[in-house]
Amino acid sequence: MPDEVRQMLVIGGVIWGNNTADDFFLQSHGVATPNAFWKVIVRGSGQDERAIAWIVPNSAQATKKNLDRYLVTVDEIERLTGEKIPVADYAKHDKPSASWMIPAGCDKG
Protein backbone atom coordinates (compact mmCIF):
# COMPACT_ATOMS: atom_id res chain seq x y z
CA MET A 1 0.00 0.00 0.00
CA PRO A 2 1.51 3.39 -0.99
CA ASP A 3 2.45 5.73 1.88
CA GLU A 4 0.09 8.46 0.65
CA VAL A 5 -2.88 6.14 1.20
CA ARG A 6 -1.81 5.21 4.73
CA GLN A 7 -1.22 8.78 5.89
CA MET A 8 -4.22 10.59 7.29
CA LEU A 9 -4.75 13.96 8.88
CA VAL A 10 -7.69 14.28 11.26
CA ILE A 11 -8.80 17.74 12.40
CA GLY A 12 -11.82 18.62 14.50
CA GLY A 13 -13.41 21.25 16.64
CA VAL A 14 -16.60 22.59 18.11
CA ILE A 15 -19.27 24.97 16.93
CA TRP A 16 -20.49 27.16 19.73
CA GLY A 17 -24.01 28.45 19.82
CA ASN A 18 -26.14 30.57 22.07
CA ASN A 19 -28.48 27.88 23.40
CA THR A 20 -28.11 28.35 27.15
CA ALA A 21 -30.75 25.67 27.87
CA ASP A 22 -28.17 22.91 27.43
CA ASP A 23 -25.26 24.59 29.22
CA PHE A 24 -25.31 22.14 32.12
CA PHE A 25 -21.68 22.78 33.15
CA LEU A 26 -21.49 26.54 32.69
CA GLN A 27 -22.09 27.43 36.32
CA SER A 28 -20.12 24.58 37.88
CA HIS A 29 -17.18 24.38 35.45
CA GLY A 30 -17.37 27.55 33.33
CA VAL A 31 -17.82 25.47 30.16
CA ALA A 32 -20.62 26.09 27.68
CA THR A 33 -22.03 23.15 25.73
CA PRO A 34 -21.20 23.20 22.00
CA ASN A 35 -24.10 23.05 19.54
CA ALA A 36 -22.15 20.81 17.17
CA PHE A 37 -18.79 19.23 16.46
CA TRP A 38 -16.92 19.21 13.15
CA LYS A 39 -14.36 16.80 11.80
CA VAL A 40 -12.27 16.69 8.64
CA ILE A 41 -10.22 13.70 7.50
CA VAL A 42 -7.64 14.18 4.76
CA ARG A 43 -5.95 11.26 3.04
CA GLY A 44 -3.48 11.06 0.20
CA SER A 45 -1.39 13.89 -1.15
CA GLY A 46 -0.84 15.89 -4.31
CA GLN A 47 -3.27 14.94 -7.08
CA ASP A 48 -4.59 12.07 -4.91
CA GLU A 49 -5.53 14.15 -1.86
CA ARG A 50 -9.11 13.57 -0.73
CA ALA A 51 -11.07 15.02 2.17
CA ILE A 52 -14.28 14.17 3.93
CA ALA A 53 -16.02 16.40 6.46
CA TRP A 54 -18.93 16.34 8.88
CA ILE A 55 -20.76 18.78 11.10
CA VAL A 56 -22.47 16.67 13.74
CA PRO A 57 -25.07 18.22 16.06
CA ASN A 58 -24.62 17.68 19.77
CA SER A 59 -27.81 15.65 20.08
CA ALA A 60 -29.09 12.14 20.75
CA GLN A 61 -29.93 11.76 17.04
CA ALA A 62 -26.25 12.02 16.12
CA THR A 63 -25.42 8.33 15.95
CA LYS A 64 -23.10 6.28 13.76
CA LYS A 65 -26.03 5.10 11.62
CA ASN A 66 -27.00 8.75 10.92
CA LEU A 67 -23.46 9.94 10.16
CA ASP A 68 -24.03 10.42 6.43
CA ARG A 69 -26.73 13.00 7.18
CA TYR A 70 -24.04 15.31 8.50
CA LEU A 71 -21.63 15.21 5.56
CA VAL A 72 -20.57 18.67 4.39
CA THR A 73 -17.77 20.16 2.31
CA VAL A 74 -14.57 21.48 3.85
CA ASP A 75 -15.59 24.85 2.36
CA GLU A 76 -18.71 24.83 4.56
CA ILE A 77 -16.68 24.21 7.71
CA GLU A 78 -14.24 26.99 6.82
CA ARG A 79 -17.10 29.45 6.19
CA LEU A 80 -18.88 28.53 9.42
CA THR A 81 -15.85 28.45 11.73
CA GLY A 82 -13.44 30.90 10.13
CA GLU A 83 -10.75 28.20 10.32
CA LYS A 84 -8.35 27.52 7.44
CA ILE A 85 -8.26 23.75 6.91
CA PRO A 86 -5.03 22.46 5.27
CA VAL A 87 -6.69 20.72 2.32
CA ALA A 88 -5.96 21.16 -1.39
CA ASP A 89 -8.38 23.71 -2.86
CA TYR A 90 -9.82 21.20 -5.34
CA ALA A 91 -10.68 18.82 -2.46
CA LYS A 92 -12.49 21.47 -0.41
CA HIS A 93 -15.53 21.39 -2.67
CA ASP A 94 -16.13 17.63 -2.67
CA LYS A 95 -18.87 16.07 -0.58
CA PRO A 96 -19.02 12.28 -0.84
CA SER A 97 -22.49 10.75 -0.94
CA ALA A 98 -21.55 8.45 1.94
CA SER A 99 -18.91 8.23 4.66
CA TRP A 100 -15.78 6.33 3.74
CA MET A 101 -15.76 2.62 4.49
CA ILE A 102 -13.54 1.46 7.32
CA PRO A 103 -10.87 -0.81 5.77
CA ALA A 104 -10.89 -4.49 6.71
CA GLY A 105 -8.62 -5.14 9.65
CA CYS A 106 -8.74 -1.54 10.90
CA ASP A 107 -9.05 -1.44 14.68
CA LYS A 108 -10.11 2.23 14.77
CA GLY A 109 -13.82 1.71 14.07
KAUR-V159708 format. One record per residue. N is the residue number from 1. RES is the residue in three letters. SS is DSSP state (2 for helix, 1 for strand, 0 for the rest). PSI is psi in whole degrees, 0 to 359 (* if undefined). Layout:
n=N res=RES ss=SS psi=PSI
n=N res=RES ss=SS psi=PSI
//
This chain:
n=1 res=MET ss=0 psi=127
n=2 res=PRO ss=0 psi=148
n=3 res=ASP ss=2 psi=323
n=4 res=GLU ss=2 psi=338
n=5 res=VAL ss=2 psi=325
n=6 res=ARG ss=2 psi=336
n=7 res=GLN ss=0 psi=134
n=8 res=MET ss=1 psi=147
n=9 res=LEU ss=1 psi=127
n=10 res=VAL ss=1 psi=124
n=11 res=ILE ss=1 psi=141
n=12 res=GLY ss=1 psi=170
n=13 res=GLY ss=1 psi=188
n=14 res=VAL ss=1 psi=159
n=15 res=ILE ss=1 psi=113
n=16 res=TRP ss=0 psi=151
n=17 res=GLY ss=0 psi=192
n=18 res=ASN ss=0 psi=28
n=19 res=ASN ss=0 psi=96
n=20 res=THR ss=2 psi=350
n=21 res=ALA ss=2 psi=335
n=22 res=ASP ss=2 psi=14
n=23 res=ASP ss=0 psi=68
n=24 res=PHE ss=0 psi=336
n=25 res=PHE ss=0 psi=10
n=26 res=LEU ss=2 psi=312
n=27 res=GLN ss=2 psi=316
n=28 res=SER ss=2 psi=326
n=29 res=HIS ss=2 psi=354
n=30 res=GLY ss=0 psi=24
n=31 res=VAL ss=0 psi=120
n=32 res=ALA ss=0 psi=156
n=33 res=THR ss=0 psi=126
n=34 res=PRO ss=0 psi=150
n=35 res=ASN ss=0 psi=329
n=36 res=ALA ss=1 psi=168
n=37 res=PHE ss=1 psi=147
n=38 res=TRP ss=1 psi=152
n=39 res=LYS ss=1 psi=140
n=40 res=VAL ss=1 psi=134
n=41 res=ILE ss=1 psi=128
n=42 res=VAL ss=1 psi=131
n=43 res=ARG ss=1 psi=154
n=44 res=GLY ss=0 psi=183
n=45 res=SER ss=0 psi=166
n=46 res=GLY ss=2 psi=226
n=47 res=GLN ss=2 psi=341
n=48 res=ASP ss=2 psi=7
n=49 res=GLU ss=0 psi=133
n=50 res=ARG ss=1 psi=150
n=51 res=ALA ss=1 psi=150
n=52 res=ILE ss=1 psi=145
n=53 res=ALA ss=1 psi=149
n=54 res=TRP ss=1 psi=149
n=55 res=ILE ss=1 psi=114
n=56 res=VAL ss=1 psi=122
n=57 res=PRO ss=1 psi=150
n=58 res=ASN ss=0 psi=78
n=59 res=SER ss=0 psi=166
n=60 res=ALA ss=0 psi=339
n=61 res=GLN ss=0 psi=345
n=62 res=ALA ss=0 psi=84
n=63 res=THR ss=0 psi=168
n=64 res=LYS ss=2 psi=322
n=65 res=LYS ss=2 psi=341
n=66 res=ASN ss=2 psi=6
n=67 res=LEU ss=2 psi=320
n=68 res=ASP ss=2 psi=338
n=69 res=ARG ss=2 psi=338
n=70 res=TYR ss=2 psi=9
n=71 res=LEU ss=1 psi=137
n=72 res=VAL ss=1 psi=177
n=73 res=THR ss=0 psi=159
n=74 res=VAL ss=2 psi=324
n=75 res=ASP ss=2 psi=316
n=76 res=GLU ss=2 psi=318
n=77 res=ILE ss=2 psi=317
n=78 res=GLU ss=2 psi=317
n=79 res=ARG ss=2 psi=317
n=80 res=LEU ss=2 psi=322
n=81 res=THR ss=2 psi=340
n=82 res=GLY ss=0 psi=1
n=83 res=GLU ss=0 psi=150
n=84 res=LYS ss=0 psi=111
n=85 res=ILE ss=0 psi=129
n=86 res=PRO ss=0 psi=77
n=87 res=VAL ss=0 psi=142
n=88 res=ALA ss=0 psi=140
n=89 res=ASP ss=2 psi=318
n=90 res=TYR ss=2 psi=334
n=91 res=ALA ss=2 psi=347
n=92 res=LYS ss=0 psi=343
n=93 res=HIS ss=0 psi=349
n=94 res=ASP ss=0 psi=139
n=95 res=LYS ss=0 psi=105
n=96 res=PRO ss=0 psi=155
n=97 res=SER ss=0 psi=344
n=98 res=ALA ss=0 psi=156
n=99 res=SER ss=0 psi=151
n=100 res=TRP ss=0 psi=146
n=101 res=MET ss=0 psi=147
n=102 res=ILE ss=0 psi=124
n=103 res=PRO ss=0 psi=147
n=104 res=ALA ss=0 psi=136
n=105 res=GLY ss=0 psi=355
n=106 res=CYS ss=0 psi=130
n=107 res=ASP ss=0 psi=18
n=108 res=LYS ss=0 psi=29
n=109 res=GLY ss=0 psi=*
//
